Amino acid sequence: MKALLTFLLFSGVIMTSHSQIKVNHIAVHVSELEASKKFYENIVGLKEIEEPFKDGLHAWYDIGSGAALHIIEAPNTPTEISKVNHLCFSMEDMDSFIQTLKDTNYPFESWVGEKGKVTIRVDGIRQIYIQDPDGMWLEINDDY
């Protein structure tokens, strides 16, 4: 059931008893907008899109299927860091992404925390974990 819900969330449309809904955006609290923008653009490879606030505290990124990632600079960034609470992005060319991490000396690890290692899930999907500048975990997998 959890795998089905994850698939439906990331495919963009969910059927409920009332109507269809789709993921609009995911908001992430960051402590330094510029550092986080560099991470999401240069490491993850997201493309920044127009954001309406123009206040220097927000950046929005296209994450596919009409959904966006909103990063928002605010004081008192939550301090709980858990790999269980993570964002997940699927890469079309995971080998190239891993090579970019190696080329830039950006650390990644397996689910169990082995540095520079890839986890292969029971369904054959490869996944790694990286952290953004505030320590938030991101899963990167090849379930593209």
Salt bridges, closest charged atoms under 4 A:
GLU48 OE2 - LYS37 NZ 3.51
GLU50 OE2 - LYS54 NZ 2.19
ASP55 OD1 - HIS58 ND1 2.95
ASP95 OD1 - ARG126 NH1 2.97
GLU109 OE2 - LYS83 NZ 2.71
GLU109 OE1 - LYS115 NZ 2.70
ASP123 OD2 - ARG121 NH2 2.73
GLU139 OE1 - HIS86 NE2 3.14
GLU139 OE2 - ARG121 NH1 3.76
ASP142 OD2 - ARG126 NE 3.00
